[in-house]
Amino acid sequence: MGETMDYEGGIRELKRSMNAVILAHYYQESEVQDVADFVGDSLALAQAAARTEADVIVFCGVHFMAETAKILNPSRQVLLPDLKAGCSLSDRCPPAAFKAFKDKHPDAFVVSYVNSSAAVKAMSDVICTSSNAVRIVNQIPKDRPILFAPDQHLGRHVMKETGRDMVLWPGSCIVHEIFSEKKLVGLKVEHPDAEVVAHPECEQQVLRHADFIGSTKAILDYVVKSPKKKFIVVTEAGILHQMKKAAPDKTYIPAPPDNGCACNECPYMRLNTLEKLYRCMRDRTPELVLPADLQHAALAPLQRMLEWSA
């Protein structure tokens, strides 16, 4: 415990001396969340990055999130505790393959989920998150066909909610596609008084059992405000930390994956640790660097997202 406290103290001192801001996603380890200046989902983190006045942005999340912060802050230094903290969803949408896919639909309005590379964002008309995807798609002219990438499950959920037909890139998240429908039904039988809350990146056969479907932030807000006292949570287990802090009197049951592993924890998110956070601030590395032309090309669709989400 003493060593952990030393890291926390060192991080706070470095933050002051560097004029840094620490942004952390809900799926980070609890001790990383607790030392951050701002904890949120992808949309809230992008908004926080867009309005920061800090000299240095330390992003405790995955690679595409740090890229987004850099695109919105080209003159600021952006640090990421572990450059290997990638994203299975982003990796499953290689830019060259996406370009070929897009070229087959030349008239389509391209909506890319924020869980994508800067290169894919640069080929898009607007970016969305799970928090604002329905709102974004509802603002697209009705006469424009829509191409949605890279998460097919979120895409299907948005189609259902908006009534818009979309061409979907066949991508998915390794965490959200692993939840077992059979085990979820078993949990519902075991806990008949529990509500099921789920992220729209989950597969449709899982979502059909949910009492509430929403982004990580929407799920957090829902369980805090709900009169119910017990919830089966079908998303990455890191969010349970904030749930317990916000509503400690309630019971949260993480939905099980379809095998015995801890697959409801994102292995990429968990690469960032308190020690790595301290070291990256102390050494000012690893730094997220992007080519200027790529930053410029990816900026417009991100700015459009922020404008359409205001």
N, C-alpha and C positions, 0 to 999 in steps of 0.2 A: 504493500500500500504506500509506503514511503517513497518508493521509486516512482510510482504513478503520480503522487503529489508533486514530486520534483519536476516531472514533465509538464504537469499542468501549470505550475508556477513559471517555468521557463517559457512556455508558450505565451502566457499572458504578458510576460516581460518583453519578449520578442515582438509581440503584437503592438505594444506601445512604442517601442523604439523604431519599428519599421513603418509605423502608421498603416498597419495591415487590418483587413477584415477577414474573418474566417466564416465561410459559408459551408454548411453541412446538410446533406440530404437525410431524410427520415430513415433511410436504410443503412446508415452508418452505425458503427458500434456505439453503445450508449455513452461511453466516456468521451468519445469524439463529439457526439451531439452536445454533451454538457459543457464543453469548452468553447463551442462555436458562438459567434455573435448572432447568427441567424440560422435557424433550422427550418427547412421547408421542402416542398415538392418541386418538380422541375420548373413549373411556371413561376412560383414564388421566388425561387433562386435566381431565375433569369431576370425577374423584375428587380430583385435586390442588387444583382450585378449591374443592371442598367443605371441604377441611381446612386451607386456608391461613390464616395469622394476619397476613399482610401488610396494610398499609393500602390499597395500590393493586395491582390486578391488571392487568398489561400482557399482552394476549393477541395473540400472533403466530399468527394462524390466519384463519379467515373469520368472517363476521358471526354466524352461528348459534352458533358456539363462544363468542364473547364474550357473546352473549345468555345462554347457559347459565351462564356464570360469574357474570353479574349476577343471574340468578334465584336462584342458590345463595348469593349474597353481596349482598343488597339494600342493605346499609349501606356497602359498599365501592365505591370508585371503580374502574371498569373502563375501560381505555384500549385502543383498537385502532388500530394505525398507519395504516390506510387503511379508512375506512368503506365504500368501494366494493368491498372484498374480500367478495363475496357467494358464492353457491353455486348452481350450475345446478340441482341436485336440489331444493334448498329453493325456488328461484324457480318451479319447475315444479309446485309444490303450493300455489297461492294459498289463503289461509284461507277466503274465501267459497266457492270451488269445493269445498274440502275439507269444509266444513260441509254443503253440499248432498249430497255423496257419503256422508258419515256419516249424514245423515238418512234415506237410503234403507236403512240397515242399523241400525235403532234398538236392536237387541238385541246388537250386536256389541261385543266387547271390543276397544278401539282401541289398537293398538301403533304408535307413530310412531318412526321412525328419528331419531336425534339430528340428522341433516342436514335439519332442518325449522325453520320459523320459530317464535318464541315463541307466536304465535297458534295454530298447529297443535298445538304441544305442549300448550297449555291445553285443547284439545278432546280430549286423549288420556287413556287410563287408565294407560299406562306408556310410558316411552321405552326405546329399545334402541340399541345400537351394533353394529357388525359383530363386535365381540369377544364380546358377550354375547347376541346376538339369539336363538340357539338355546336358551340357558339361560333366557332370559326367557319365550319362548313355551312352553317345557316346564312352566312354573309356572302357566300359565293353566288354569282349570278346564276339564275335557274337554267339558263340556256347553255351553260358551260359544262361539258363532261368533266368528271373529277377523277384524278389518279391519286390514290392514298397509299403512303408507304411509311415505315416498313412493317408495322404490326397489323396483321390480318384480323386478329381478334378484336382489337380496338376499332378497326375499320368497320367490322360487321356491327359492332355495338353502335357506332355513329350512324351507320346506314339505318338501323332500326329506329334510332331516336329522331333522325332528321327526315326520313323518307327519301333521301337522295341515293341514287344508284352510284356506285363508285367502282372503279377498277382497283383491285387490291394487290399490292406486292405481297407475296406469300411468306412473310416473316413472322417470327414469334420470339418471345422471351423465355429463356430456359427455366427461370424461376416460376413464372406465372402459368406455363403450360404443364408443369409437373404435378399440380394438385390433383388428387384422386377424387373422382366423383363418388366412387363406392365408399371411400373412407369418410368423405364429407357427409354423405347420407347417414352413415353409421354414427357420426358425431351428432347429427340432428336428432336421431333417435335417442341417443344417450343424454342429450341436453335439449329436451323439447321446449324449454323456456328461453333458449338462446336465439338471437337473431344472427343471420349470416350476412356479413358485409364483404364485398368482393371488388377487386380491381378489374376494369374492363379489358386488361390484357389477358385475363384468364380465358380458357376455352369455353365455348357456348354451353356445353353440357354441364359445366360447373356453374356458370353464371345463372342458369335457369333455376338453381336452388337458392339464389341470393335474395334476401329481403331488401338489400340496398346495394347498388352498383355505383362506384364513383372513384375519382382519383384518390391518391393517398391522403391528401389534405381533406377532401370531401368525406372520406371514411372517418378520419379523425374527428372532424366536426360533428358528424352524425352520431358517433358513439357517445361523445361527450353530452350532446343535447338530448339523446334518446331517453325516455323513461325506463327502458329496459336495463337490466343489470348484468346481462351475460351476452357475450358476442363470440361467434366463431369468425375469425379474421382470415380472409383468403387473399393475402398479399404477402410481400416480404416481411419477415418477422421483426425487422428493426423498428417498425412503426409502433410496436407494442410498448416501447419505452416511453414514447410521448403520450400514449393512451393512459398508461399507468400514472404518469405525472399529472395529466389533466383531469382524470377521473379515477382516483385510486380506490374508490369504493366499489368499482365494477370488476367483473371477471372477464378475462380475454383468453380465448382458446385459439392458438395458431392452427390453421388447417394443415393436415398432414399431406406430404407428397405421396406419390404412388409407390414408394419403396421406403426402406428404412433410413435413408440418408437425411442430412439436414439441408435438403435441396430447397426448402422455403427460405433459405438465407442466400442472398446473392454472393457468389464467391468473389466477384470483382469488387463489389462495395466493401467487402470485409478485408480487402488487401490494405486499406488505409487503417493505420493504427495510431495510437497516441504518440508512440515513439517516432514513427515515420513523420508524423505531423510536426513534431518538435524539430527533427533533423532537417526537414525540408525548409523550415523557416530559418533555422540557424545557418544553413549553407546556401539558402536561396536557390535550391535545386531539388528536384526536377522542375524546370520551368516549361510551361506550355507555350510553344512558339508556332505560329502559322505564317505561311507566305502572305504578303500584303494583298496580292490580287485575290486570293481565296477568301481572306477576311472581308474584303470589300464586296465580293460577289455574294457572300452568305449573309451580309448585314441587312440588305433590303427585306428579304422574307422574314427575318427575325424582328425587324422593326415593325413590319406589317402585323405580325402576331401581337406585339405589345400594343399597337394602336387598336387593333380589333378586340383586344381583351380589356381595354380601359373602361 
